[in-house]
Amino acid sequence: MGYKIRKCKQCSRYTLEESCPYCGDKTVNPCPARFSPADRYGKYRRQNKQTEDTV
């Protein structure tokens, strides 16, 4: 498995770990998903992102 850089949601620091070594919060992949016009699930992904932003 190759190492991918990750970003902490809370303190915005970059790391290679699944959780932030500074604050302990969960890290996410900072790169956006690839765009495809034939994406069958794009509608649901955008709806999910919208509900996460409002929470």
C-alpha positions as CSV (number, residue, x, y, z in Angstrom):
1,M,0.0,0.0,0.0
2,G,1.4,3.4,-0.9
3,Y,1.4,6.2,1.5
4,K,-1.0,9.1,0.8
5,I,-1.0,12.5,2.4
6,R,-4.0,13.2,4.6
7,K,-5.3,16.4,6.2
8,C,-6.8,16.9,9.6
9,K,-10.3,18.3,9.5
10,Q,-10.0,20.2,12.8
11,C,-6.5,21.8,12.8
12,S,-5.8,21.7,9.0
13,R,-2.4,20.0,9.4
14,Y,-1.1,17.4,6.9
15,T,0.1,13.9,8.0
16,L,0.4,10.3,6.7
17,E,-1.6,8.9,9.7
18,E,-5.3,8.0,9.9
19,S,-5.7,10.3,12.9
20,C,-4.0,13.6,13.6
21,P,-0.9,13.3,15.9
22,Y,-1.5,16.8,17.2
23,C,-5.2,16.9,18.1
24,G,-6.3,13.3,17.6
25,D,-9.1,14.1,15.2
26,K,-9.8,11.9,12.1
27,T,-7.9,12.8,8.9
28,V,-9.3,12.9,5.3
29,N,-7.9,12.8,1.8
30,P,-7.4,16.4,0.7
31,C,-7.6,15.6,-3.0
32,P,-11.0,15.9,-4.7
33,A,-12.5,12.8,-6.4
34,R,-11.9,12.5,-10.2
35,F,-14.7,14.0,-12.4
36,S,-16.5,11.8,-14.8
37,P,-19.6,12.8,-16.8
38,A,-20.8,9.2,-16.6
39,D,-20.8,9.3,-12.8
40,R,-23.9,7.4,-11.7
41,Y,-23.5,8.3,-8.0
42,G,-22.5,12.0,-8.3
43,K,-26.0,13.2,-7.4
44,Y,-25.9,11.2,-4.1
45,R,-22.4,12.3,-3.3
46,R,-23.3,16.0,-3.7
47,Q,-26.4,15.5,-1.5
48,N,-24.3,13.8,1.2
49,K,-21.7,16.6,1.1
50,Q,-24.5,19.2,1.5
51,T,-25.9,17.5,4.5
52,E,-22.4,17.2,6.1
53,D,-21.8,20.9,5.6
54,T,-25.0,21.9,7.3
55,V,-24.4,19.7,10.4
